[in-house]
Amino acid sequence: MHPVTAEVTERIAERSREARGDYEARMAAARDSGVARGKLSCANWAHAFAAEDGDVKTALRNPTAPNIAIVSAYNDMLSAHQPLERYPAIIKAAAREVGATAQYAGGVPAMCDGVTQGRPGMELSLFSREVIAMATAVALTHDAFDAALMLGVCDKIVPGLVIGALAFGHLPVIFVPAGPMTSGIPNAQKAQVRALYAQGKASRDELLDSEMKSYHGPGTCTFYGTANSNQMLMEMLGLHLPGSAFVNPGTDLRHALVAAAPKRAVEISRGGNAYAPMGEVVGVKSMVNAVAGLMATGGSTNHTLHLVAMARAAGILLTWEDLDDLSRVTPLIARVYPNGSEDVNAFHAAGGMAFVVRQLLDAGLAHDDVATVAGHGLRRYQTEPFLQDGALVWREGTARSLASDILRPVDDPFQAEGGLRLLTGNLGRAVIKTSAVKPEHRVVEAPALVFDDQDQLLAAFQRGELDRDFIAVLRFQGPKANGMPELHSLTPTLSVLMDRGRKVALVTDGRMSGASGKVPAAIHVTPEAASGGPLAYVRDGDLIRLDAEAGALQVKVENLMAREPARAPKAASGYGRELFAWMRQGTSNADEGASALFG
């Protein structure tokens, strides 16, 4: 092992000893109590399969026959989840082939940040993760299952499913993705039209036409944002069947992978030699593997929140310092849009996750000695699925990159460090995604322009007031203030100013999304302004230095906290936001996962 990877792993384990021990004890007690259907009264159990067909009813009468829960984020509005409509039928048929049954245990909501960007609904986005976790628990709490399959893909959906399923960590759990849509127009063309629209040089119809050619069919959006970072993480955590992440929907291979999931779930359920409960699969070492994968591929900044929250659900205390230390020794070996020009389909074709896993293991930057749903050892994830005479088989993935502009080996990386940095200073703690930011833009010192919502900033741009060097301070965007919405709609505007030669950056207690691009952005600033953090004391003209190289975030003002702080705007209502007030009030800080479940 790389010495830093080994040291970080050990300190996480030591820090988590008590919390992890408590989690493992709870999972052992749940495992030892057995599946509840064997203890239910006849009337209770009859309720659980009253609507099933006759042969399924016969199978379910046997309390020892495996029964698999299906928890799905299906809806037909969102491209990433539309393919999931067909999965339950495939899963149920495959389960019957091995003498098991599968039941659709429950659905979870799936909202799309791409739809709600810049809209009131975005203030529900982060906390939809908590709703998904709770909905997952509701689905599984009937306690009638020997294993579970989680069907979900996008931003908050997968972390929510992970958190909820970990409450039932005595069960084997396999994540079943839908895969990315086929590639649309080139990403550079899409970005160009967005920039022209921000300047008023492209019409709404031209913008919509461009976006429709980019987001054009079933499957996940093809840029490497949070949704596709989720799929990478499920491979690194050992919760996918190997190579499942980036196989397109609607293909024979995707169908075969879906059908294989319930069969494998039966094999790893309790009573067999391959028992692999989720609580053992998601451990300290596998969580370190997930962080390594995030850094090596330049993944989403949202996972500085989600990984911390997912880890806590398993009794693992992961910190931003852990992420920063691992990022500093993990080379960036992938460039996928918005960090590069090509999308995840090209990444997959160039070698994809099998190549990434091989590189990280060979360099000692990831642990092989972990449990996975595919068997023991992360090496299983350097293989790829194929169809051979109609049968699903796995072969060794490529040992060399097939496109050096997308994937590179550890000894010839795009940059020596990973894609994320921790920033600290008198403005608090923040994270920055450096993988898409050119080196010459990673240090910015400029006067502050302070805004309390993103519409103020966009309006100032339209009035022509931002054609200068500045650091935009966008405050009262943290989880306690308004649910921590993504601010991705600011990227085109700030990018235009950078292209004009202006030195600009963003400092915010909000999120900037997995699509964070070339603009340097110190995000997730904690403590947030609504909690009396330093951002509440910053004024227009204060000189701020954002130094991603040194890991510093400073305002050059003496006695900053002696000032009168700005008051947080009253929390908005409408669009369901009032229903989430209790989550905003009870949420933890950003560096603790911004979670209302672990506040």
C-alpha positions as CSV (number, residue, x, y, z in Angstrom):
1,M,0.0,0.0,0.0
2,H,1.0,3.6,-0.6
3,P,2.1,4.8,2.9
4,V,-0.4,7.7,2.9
5,T,-3.3,5.5,1.8
6,A,-2.3,3.0,4.6
7,E,-2.0,5.8,7.2
8,V,-5.4,7.4,6.3
9,T,-7.1,4.0,6.4
10,E,-5.7,3.3,9.8
11,R,-6.7,6.6,11.3
12,I,-10.2,6.3,9.9
13,A,-10.5,2.9,11.5
14,E,-9.2,4.2,14.8
15,R,-11.4,7.3,14.8
16,S,-14.4,5.1,13.9
17,R,-13.8,2.3,16.3
18,E,-16.7,3.0,18.6
19,A,-19.2,4.0,16.0
20,R,-18.3,1.2,13.7
21,G,-18.4,-1.3,16.5
22,D,-21.9,-0.2,17.4
23,Y,-23.0,-0.5,13.8
24,E,-21.6,-4.0,13.5
25,A,-23.3,-5.1,16.7
26,R,-26.6,-3.9,15.4
27,M,-26.2,-5.6,12.1
28,A,-25.2,-8.9,13.9
29,A,-28.3,-8.7,16.0
30,A,-30.5,-8.2,13.0
31,R,-28.8,-11.1,11.2
32,D,-29.1,-13.5,14.1
33,S,-32.8,-12.7,14.6
34,G,-33.6,-14.2,11.1
35,V,-36.0,-13.1,8.5
36,A,-39.3,-12.0,10.1
37,R,-41.5,-13.8,7.7
38,G,-40.6,-17.0,9.5
39,K,-41.9,-15.5,12.7
40,L,-45.0,-13.7,11.4
41,S,-48.5,-14.9,12.1
42,C,-50.3,-16.4,9.1
43,A,-52.5,-13.4,8.7
44,N,-49.5,-11.0,8.7
45,W,-47.6,-13.1,6.2
46,A,-50.6,-13.6,3.9
47,H,-50.9,-9.8,3.5
48,A,-47.4,-9.8,2.0
49,F,-48.2,-11.8,-1.0
50,A,-52.0,-11.7,-1.4
51,A,-51.8,-10.2,-4.9
52,E,-49.1,-12.5,-6.3
53,D,-49.7,-15.1,-9.0
54,G,-50.3,-18.7,-8.0
55,D,-46.8,-20.1,-8.5
56,V,-45.3,-17.2,-6.6
57,K,-47.7,-17.6,-3.8
58,T,-46.7,-21.3,-3.6
59,A,-43.0,-20.3,-3.4
60,L,-43.6,-17.6,-0.8
61,R,-45.5,-20.1,1.5
62,N,-42.0,-21.6,2.0
63,P,-40.4,-19.4,4.7
64,T,-36.9,-20.6,3.8
65,A,-37.1,-19.9,0.0
66,P,-35.1,-16.7,-0.8
67,N,-37.1,-13.6,-1.4
68,I,-35.5,-10.5,-2.8
69,A,-36.6,-6.9,-2.3
70,I,-36.7,-4.5,-5.2
71,V,-36.4,-0.8,-4.3
72,S,-36.6,1.5,-7.3
73,A,-36.4,5.1,-8.3
74,Y,-38.3,4.6,-11.5
75,N,-40.2,7.4,-13.1
76,D,-40.7,8.0,-16.8
77,M,-40.0,11.8,-16.7
78,L,-36.3,11.5,-16.1
79,S,-34.1,9.8,-18.7
80,A,-31.8,8.1,-16.2
81,H,-34.6,6.3,-14.5
82,Q,-37.0,5.6,-17.3
83,P,-35.3,2.3,-18.2
84,L,-36.0,1.0,-14.7
85,E,-39.6,0.5,-15.6
86,R,-38.7,-2.8,-17.3
87,Y,-36.3,-4.1,-14.6
88,P,-38.7,-5.6,-12.0
89,A,-40.2,-8.0,-14.6
90,I,-36.6,-9.1,-15.7
91,I,-35.6,-9.5,-12.0
92,K,-38.6,-11.5,-11.0
93,A,-38.2,-13.9,-14.0
94,A,-34.5,-14.4,-13.3
95,A,-35.2,-15.0,-9.6
96,R,-37.7,-17.7,-10.4
97,E,-35.1,-19.5,-12.5
98,V,-33.0,-20.1,-9.3
99,G,-35.9,-21.0,-7.1
100,A,-36.3,-17.6,-5.5
101,T,-38.9,-14.8,-5.6
102,A,-38.6,-11.1,-5.9
103,Q,-41.1,-8.4,-4.9
104,Y,-41.2,-4.8,-5.6
105,A,-40.9,-3.6,-2.0
106,G,-41.1,0.1,-2.6
107,G,-40.3,3.2,-4.7
108,V,-38.3,6.2,-3.8
109,P,-38.5,9.7,-5.3
110,A,-36.0,10.8,-8.0
111,M,-35.8,14.5,-8.8
112,C,-33.5,15.9,-11.4
113,D,-31.1,18.8,-10.6
114,G,-30.9,19.4,-14.4
115,V,-34.6,20.2,-14.4
116,T,-34.6,22.3,-11.2
117,Q,-31.4,24.2,-11.7
118,G,-32.0,27.9,-10.8
119,R,-35.6,27.1,-9.7
120,P,-37.2,26.9,-6.2
121,G,-37.4,23.1,-6.4
122,M,-33.6,23.0,-6.2
123,E,-33.9,23.9,-2.5
124,L,-35.4,20.4,-2.0
125,S,-32.7,18.6,-3.9
126,L,-30.1,17.8,-1.2
127,F,-32.6,16.8,1.4
128,S,-34.3,14.5,-1.1
129,R,-31.4,12.3,-0.2
130,E,-32.8,12.0,3.3
131,V,-36.3,11.3,2.0
132,I,-34.9,8.6,-0.3
133,A,-33.0,7.0,2.6
134,M,-36.1,7.0,4.8
135,A,-38.3,5.6,1.9
136,T,-35.7,2.8,1.4
137,A,-36.1,2.0,5.1
138,V,-39.8,1.9,4.8
139,A,-39.6,-0.5,1.9
140,L,-37.3,-2.9,3.7
141,T,-38.9,-2.6,7.1
142,H,-41.4,-5.4,6.3
143,D,-38.4,-7.6,7.1
144,A,-39.6,-10.2,4.5
145,F,-36.4,-10.4,2.5
146,D,-33.1,-12.3,2.2
147,A,-31.4,-9.7,-0.1
148,A,-32.2,-6.5,-1.8
149,L,-31.7,-4.8,-5.2
150,M,-31.4,-1.1,-5.4
151,L,-32.5,0.5,-8.7
152,G,-31.3,4.1,-9.0
153,V,-28.8,6.3,-10.7
154,C,-28.7,10.0,-10.2
155,D,-27.4,12.6,-7.9
156,K,-29.1,12.2,-4.5
157,I,-30.8,8.9,-5.4
158,V,-27.8,6.5,-5.0
159,P,-26.4,8.1,-1.8
160,G,-30.0,8.0,-0.4
161,L,-30.4,4.4,-1.3
162,V,-27.0,3.6,0.2
163,I,-27.8,5.3,3.5
164,G,-31.2,3.6,3.7
165,A,-30.0,0.2,2.8
166,L,-27.1,0.4,5.3
167,A,-29.7,0.5,8.0
168,F,-30.4,-3.1,6.8
169,G,-26.7,-3.9,6.4
170,H,-27.3,-7.5,7.5
171,L,-28.8,-8.1,4.0
172,P,-26.8,-8.5,0.8
173,V,-27.6,-5.6,-1.4
174,I,-26.7,-5.1,-5.1
175,F,-27.1,-1.8,-6.9
176,V,-28.5,-2.2,-10.4
177,P,-27.9,0.9,-12.7
178,A,-29.5,1.9,-16.0
179,G,-26.4,3.1,-17.7
180,P,-25.7,6.3,-19.7
181,M,-27.6,7.4,-22.8
182,T,-25.8,7.2,-26.1
183,S,-23.6,10.2,-26.9
184,G,-25.2,13.4,-28.4
185,I,-23.6,16.5,-29.8
186,P,-20.0,17.3,-28.8
187,N,-19.7,18.8,-25.3
188,A,-17.7,21.7,-26.6
189,Q,-20.6,22.6,-28.9
190,K,-23.1,22.5,-26.1
191,A,-20.9,24.7,-23.9
192,Q,-20.4,27.2,-26.7
193,V,-24.2,27.6,-27.2
194,R,-24.7,28.0,-23.4
195,A,-22.1,30.8,-23.3
196,L,-23.6,32.6,-26.3
197,Y,-27.0,32.4,-24.6
198,A,-25.6,33.9,-21.4
199,Q,-24.4,36.9,-23.4
200,G,-27.7,37.2,-25.3
201,K,-26.2,36.1,-28.5
202,A,-28.2,32.9,-28.9
203,S,-32.0,32.6,-28.8
204,R,-34.0,30.5,-26.4
205,D,-34.9,28.2,-29.3
206,E,-31.3,27.8,-30.3
207,L,-30.4,26.9,-26.7
208,L,-33.2,24.4,-26.4
209,D,-32.3,22.8,-29.7
210,S,-28.7,22.4,-28.5
211,E,-29.8,20.9,-25.1
212,M,-32.2,18.5,-26.8
213,K,-29.4,17.2,-29.0
214,S,-27.3,16.6,-25.9
215,Y,-29.9,15.1,-23.7
216,H,-31.7,13.0,-26.2
217,G,-32.7,9.5,-25.0
218,P,-33.0,7.0,-22.2
219,G,-30.2,6.8,-19.7
220,T,-28.0,9.0,-17.6
221,C,-26.6,12.3,-18.9
222,T,-23.3,11.5,-20.4
223,F,-21.1,14.2,-18.7
224,Y,-19.1,13.1,-15.6
225,G,-21.2,14.8,-12.9
226,T,-22.7,13.4,-9.7
227,A,-24.8,10.7,-11.4
228,N,-21.9,9.1,-13.2
229,S,-19.6,9.6,-10.3
230,N,-22.2,7.6,-8.3
231,Q,-21.8,4.7,-10.7
232,M,-18.0,4.9,-10.4
233,L,-18.4,4.8,-6.6
234,M,-20.7,1.7,-6.7
235,E,-17.9,-0.1,-8.5
236,M,-15.2,1.0,-6.1
237,L,-17.4,0.1,-3.2
238,G,-18.1,-3.4,-4.6
239,L,-21.8,-2.9,-4.8
240,H,-22.3,-3.3,-8.5
241,L,-21.7,-6.4,-10.5
242,P,-18.3,-5.6,-12.1
243,G,-18.5,-3.4,-15.2
244,S,-22.1,-2.5,-14.8
245,A,-21.7,1.2,-14.5
246,F,-21.5,2.4,-18.1
247,V,-23.3,-0.1,-20.2
248,N,-26.0,1.7,-22.3
249,P,-29.6,0.9,-21.6
250,G,-31.7,-1.1,-24.0
251,T,-28.8,-3.4,-25.0
252,D,-28.6,-7.1,-24.7
253,L,-25.6,-6.8,-22.3
254,R,-27.6,-4.4,-20.0
255,H,-30.5,-6.9,-20.0
256,A,-28.1,-9.7,-19.1
257,L,-26.6,-7.7,-16.2
258,V,-30.0,-6.9,-14.8
259,A,-31.0,-10.6,-14.9
260,A,-27.7,-11.6,-13.3
261,A,-28.2,-9.3,-10.3
262,P,-31.0,-11.3,-8.5
263,K,-29.2,-14.6,-9.2
264,R,-26.1,-13.3,-7.6
265,A,-28.1,-11.9,-4.7
266,V,-29.4,-15.4,-4.0
267,E,-25.8,-16.7,-4.1
268,I,-24.5,-14.2,-1.5
269,S,-27.5,-14.4,0.8
270,R,-27.2,-15.9,4.2
271,G,-26.8,-19.7,4.4
272,G,-24.3,-20.0,1.5
273,N,-20.5,-19.9,1.4
274,A,-20.5,-16.5,-0.4
275,Y,-22.6,-14.5,2.2
276,A,-21.8,-10.9,1.7
277,P,-24.0,-8.5,3.7
278,M,-23.9,-4.9,2.7
279,G,-22.6,-3.9,6.2
280,E,-19.4,-5.9,5.5
281,V,-19.0,-4.8,1.9
282,V,-19.1,-1.1,3.0
283,G,-16.2,-0.9,5.4
284,V,-13.3,1.4,6.1
285,K,-11.1,0.0,3.3
286,S,-13.9,0.0,0.7
287,M,-14.7,3.6,1.7
288,V,-11.0,4.6,1.1
289,N,-11.3,2.8,-2.3
290,A,-14.3,5.0,-3.1
291,V,-12.4,8.2,-2.2
292,A,-9.4,7.0,-4.4
293,G,-11.8,6.4,-7.3
294,L,-13.3,9.9,-6.9
295,M,-9.9,11.6,-6.9
296,A,-8.4,9.5,-9.7
297,T,-11.3,10.3,-12.0
298,G,-12.0,14.0,-11.1
299,G,-15.4,13.1,-9.8
300,S,-18.2,15.3,-8.4
301,T,-17.7,17.8,-5.6
302,N,-21.1,16.7,-4.2
303,H,-19.4,13.6,-2.9
304,T,-17.5,15.6,-0.3
305,L,-21.0,15.6,1.2
306,H,-22.4,12.3,0.2
307,L,-19.4,10.1,1.0
308,V,-19.2,11.6,4.5
309,A,-22.9,10.9,5.0
310,M,-22.8,7.4,3.5
311,A,-19.8,6.5,5.6
312,R,-21.6,7.7,8.8
313,A,-24.5,5.4,8.0
314,A,-22.0,2.5,8.3
315,G,-20.4,3.8,11.5
316,I,-17.4,5.2,9.6
317,L,-16.2,8.7,10.5
318,L,-14.8,10.1,7.3
319,T,-13.5,13.7,7.2
320,W,-12.5,16.3,4.6
321,E,-8.9,16.0,5.8
322,D,-9.0,12.3,4.8
323,L,-10.3,13.3,1.3
324,D,-7.6,16.0,1.0
325,D,-4.8,13.7,2.0
326,L,-5.9,11.0,-0.4
327,S,-6.3,13.5,-3.2
328,R,-2.7,14.7,-2.7
329,V,-1.3,11.2,-3.4
330,T,-3.8,9.9,-6.0
331,P,-3.0,11.0,-9.5
332,L,-5.7,12.3,-11.8
333,I,-5.8,9.6,-14.5
334,A,-9.1,10.4,-16.2
335,R,-10.4,13.4,-18.1
336,V,-14.1,13.2,-18.8
337,Y,-16.3,16.2,-19.5
338,P,-16.5,18.8,-17.9
339,N,-12.8,18.0,-16.9
340,G,-12.1,17.0,-20.5
341,S,-13.8,17.0,-23.9
342,E,-15.1,13.5,-24.1
343,D,-18.1,11.9,-22.3
344,V,-18.5,8.7,-20.2
345,N,-19.2,6.6,-23.2
346,A,-15.8,7.4,-24.5
347,F,-14.3,6.8,-21.1
348,H,-15.9,3.4,-21.0
349,A,-14.6,2.6,-24.5
350,A,-11.1,3.7,-23.6
351,G,-10.9,1.2,-20.7
352,G,-13.3,2.6,-18.2
353,M,-13.6,1.4,-14.6
354,A,-11.7,-1.9,-15.2
355,F,-8.6,0.2,-16.2
356,V,-9.0,2.6,-13.3
357,V,-9.4,-0.2,-10.7
358,R,-6.3,-2.0,-12.1
359,Q,-4.2,1.2,-12.0
360,L,-5.2,2.1,-8.4
361,L,-4.6,-1.4,-7.1
362,D,-1.2,-1.8,-8.9
363,A,-0.1,1.5,-7.4
364,G,-1.2,0.6,-3.9
365,L,-3.7,3.4,-3.8
366,A,-6.7,1.1,-3.3
367,H,-7.3,-2.0,-1.1
368,D,-7.8,-5.3,-2.8
369,D,-8.6,-7.0,0.5
370,V,-12.3,-6.1,0.6
371,A,-15.6,-7.9,0.4
372,T,-17.7,-7.2,-2.7
373,V,-21.0,-8.5,-4.1
374,A,-18.9,-10.3,-6.8
375,G,-16.7,-12.1,-4.3
376,H,-13.6,-11.3,-2.2
377,G,-11.2,-8.8,-3.6
378,L,-11.5,-5.5,-5.6
379,R,-9.5,-7.2,-8.4
380,R,-12.8,-8.6,-9.6
381,Y,-13.6,-5.1,-10.8
382,Q,-10.7,-5.0,-13.3
383,T,-12.8,-7.3,-15.4
384,E,-15.5,-6.4,-18.0
385,P,-18.8,-8.1,-18.8
386,F,-19.4,-9.6,-22.3
387,L,-21.9,-11.8,-24.0
388,Q,-20.5,-15.1,-25.2
389,D,-22.9,-17.2,-27.2
390,G,-25.7,-15.3,-25.3
391,A,-24.2,-16.1,-21.9
392,L,-22.9,-13.4,-19.6
393,V,-19.1,-13.7,-18.9
394,W,-16.4,-11.5,-17.5
395,R,-13.0,-11.0,-19.0
396,E,-9.9,-9.1,-17.9
397,G,-10.2,-5.4,-18.9
398,T,-7.6,-3.7,-20.9
399,A,-4.3,-3.2,-19.2
400,R,-3.5,-0.1,-21.3
401,S,-5.5,3.0,-22.1
402,L,-7.1,3.0,-25.5
403,A,-7.3,6.8,-25.6
404,S,-4.6,8.7,-23.8
405,D,-6.6,12.0,-24.0
406,I,-9.2,10.3,-21.8
407,L,-7.4,7.7,-19.6
408,R,-3.8,7.5,-18.6
409,P,-1.8,5.2,-16.3
410,V,-0.7,6.3,-12.8
411,D,2.9,6.8,-13.9
412,D,1.8,9.2,-16.7
413,P,-1.2,11.0,-15.2
414,F,-2.9,14.2,-16.3
415,Q,-1.8,15.8,-13.0
416,A,0.1,14.4,-10.0
417,E,-2.8,14.9,-7.6
418,G,-6.5,14.2,-7.6
419,G,-9.4,16.5,-8.5
420,L,-10.3,17.9,-5.1
421,R,-8.6,20.1,-2.5
422,L,-9.6,21.3,1.0
423,L,-9.3,25.0,1.6
424,T,-9.0,26.5,5.1
425,G,-8.6,30.0,6.4
426,N,-10.4,32.8,8.2
427,L,-13.4,32.4,5.9
428,G,-13.9,28.8,7.2
429,R,-13.4,25.4,5.5
430,A,-14.3,24.7,1.9
431,V,-13.6,22.4,-1.0
432,I,-12.6,23.1,-4.6
433,K,-12.5,21.0,-7.6
434,T,-9.2,21.6,-9.4
435,S,-9.3,19.0,-12.1
436,A,-11.1,21.2,-14.6
437,V,-9.4,24.5,-13.5
438,K,-6.3,25.4,-15.4
439,P,-3.2,26.0,-13.2
440,E,-3.1,29.7,-14.0
441,H,-6.6,30.1,-12.6
442,R,-6.1,28.3,-9.3
443,V,-4.9,31.4,-7.4
444,V,-7.2,34.4,-7.5
445,E,-6.9,37.5,-5.3
446,A,-9.6,40.1,-5.9
447,P,-12.2,42.3,-4.3
448,A,-15.4,40.7,-3.1
449,L,-18.7,41.3,-4.6
450,V,-21.3,40.0,-2.2
451,F,-24.7,38.5,-3.2
452,D,-27.4,36.8,-1.1
453,D,-28.9,34.8,-3.9
454,Q,-27.9,33.8,-7.4
455,D,-30.5,35.9,-9.2
456,Q,-28.7,39.0,-7.8
457,L,-25.5,37.9,-9.4
458,L,-27.1,37.1,-12.8
459,A,-28.9,40.4,-12.8
460,A,-25.7,42.3,-12.1
461,F,-24.1,40.5,-15.1
462,Q,-27.0,41.4,-17.4
463,R,-26.6,45.1,-16.3
464,G,-23.0,45.0,-17.3
465,E,-21.7,45.5,-13.8
466,L,-19.4,42.5,-13.6
467,D,-16.9,43.1,-16.4
468,R,-13.9,43.4,-13.9
469,D,-11.8,41.3,-11.6
470,F,-13.7,40.1,-8.6
471,I,-14.5,37.2,-6.3
472,A,-18.2,36.6,-6.0
473,V,-19.3,35.8,-2.5
474,L,-22.7,34.0,-2.7
475,R,-23.8,33.4,0.9
476,F,-26.9,32.1,2.6
477,Q,-26.9,29.0,0.3
478,G,-26.0,26.5,2.9
479,P,-28.1,23.6,4.2
480,K,-29.5,25.5,7.2
481,A,-30.3,28.5,5.1
482,N,-32.2,27.1,2.1
483,G,-31.2,23.5,1.7
484,M,-27.9,24.1,-0.2
485,P,-29.1,24.3,-3.8
486,E,-26.7,23.7,-6.7
487,L,-25.6,26.9,-8.4
488,H,-24.5,25.4,-11.7
489,S,-26.5,28.0,-13.6
490,L,-23.7,30.5,-12.7
491,T,-21.0,28.6,-14.5
492,P,-21.8,29.9,-18.0
493,T,-21.9,33.5,-16.7
494,L,-18.6,33.4,-14.8
495,S,-17.0,31.4,-17.7
496,V,-17.8,34.3,-20.1
497,L,-16.0,36.7,-17.8
498,M,-13.0,34.4,-17.6
499,D,-12.9,34.2,-21.4
500,R,-12.8,38.0,-21.5
501,G,-9.6,37.8,-19.4
502,R,-11.1,38.7,-16.1
503,K,-9.8,37.1,-12.9
504,V,-13.0,35.7,-11.3
505,A,-13.8,33.1,-8.7
506,L,-16.8,32.0,-6.6
507,V,-16.9,31.6,-2.8
508,T,-20.1,30.1,-1.5
509,D,-21.7,28.0,1.3
510,G,-23.8,26.4,-1.5
511,R,-23.1,23.7,-3.9
512,M,-21.7,24.0,-7.5
513,S,-22.7,20.5,-8.7
514,G,-20.9,17.6,-10.2
515,A,-20.7,19.6,-13.4
516,S,-18.4,22.2,-11.8
517,G,-16.2,23.5,-14.6
518,K,-13.3,25.8,-15.3
519,V,-14.3,28.5,-12.9
520,P,-12.4,28.3,-9.5
521,A,-15.1,27.8,-6.9
522,A,-14.6,27.5,-3.1
523,I,-17.8,25.7,-2.2
524,H,-19.5,24.1,0.8
525,V,-18.0,26.8,3.0
526,T,-18.6,25.9,6.6
527,P,-19.6,27.2,9.0
528,E,-22.2,28.6,6.7
529,A,-23.4,32.2,6.8
530,A,-26.8,31.3,8.3
531,S,-25.0,29.8,11.3
532,G,-23.0,33.0,11.9
533,G,-20.0,31.8,9.8
534,P,-17.5,34.4,8.5
535,L,-19.2,34.8,5.1
536,A,-22.0,36.7,7.0
537,Y,-19.4,39.4,7.8
538,V,-17.9,39.9,4.3
539,R,-18.6,43.2,2.5
540,D,-18.2,44.4,-1.0
541,G,-14.6,45.4,-1.7
542,D,-13.0,43.2,0.9
543,L,-9.9,41.6,-0.6
544,I,-10.1,37.8,-0.8
545,R,-7.5,35.3,-1.7
546,L,-8.5,31.9,-3.0
547,D,-5.3,29.8,-3.3
548,A,-6.1,26.2,-4.4
549,E,-2.3,25.4,-4.6
550,A,-1.7,26.3,-0.9
551,G,-5.2,25.2,0.2
552,A,-6.0,28.7,1.6
553,L,-9.2,30.8,1.7
554,Q,-8.6,34.2,3.3
555,V,-10.2,37.6,3.5
556,K,-7.7,40.3,4.2
557,V,-9.7,42.1,6.9
558,E,-8.6,42.6,10.5
559,N,-11.2,42.0,13.1
560,L,-13.7,40.6,10.6
561,M,-16.0,39.1,13.2
562,A,-16.3,42.4,15.0
563,R,-18.5,43.7,12.3
564,E,-22.3,43.5,12.3
565,P,-23.2,40.3,10.4
566,A,-25.7,40.2,7.6
567,R,-29.0,38.7,8.4
568,A,-30.1,35.6,6.6
569,P,-33.2,36.1,4.4
570,K,-36.4,34.6,5.6
571,A,-36.7,31.0,4.4
572,A,-38.8,30.8,1.3
573,S,-42.0,28.8,1.1
574,G,-43.9,27.3,-1.8
575,Y,-42.9,24.4,-4.0
576,G,-42.9,22.2,-0.9
577,R,-40.0,24.0,0.7
578,E,-42.0,24.6,3.9
579,L,-42.2,20.8,4.4
580,F,-38.4,20.6,4.7
581,A,-38.1,23.2,7.5
582,W,-37.3,20.6,10.1
583,M,-34.5,19.2,8.0
584,R,-32.9,22.6,7.5
585,Q,-33.1,23.2,11.2
586,G,-31.6,19.9,12.2
587,T,-29.0,19.4,9.5
588,S,-25.3,18.8,10.2
589,N,-22.6,21.0,8.8
590,A,-21.3,20.5,5.3
591,D,-18.1,18.8,6.4
592,E,-20.3,16.3,8.4
593,G,-22.3,15.4,5.4
594,A,-25.0,18.1,5.5
595,S,-27.4,15.4,6.8
596,A,-30.6,15.8,8.7
597,L,-30.3,12.1,9.7
598,F,-26.9,12.4,11.4
599,G,-27.1,16.0,12.7
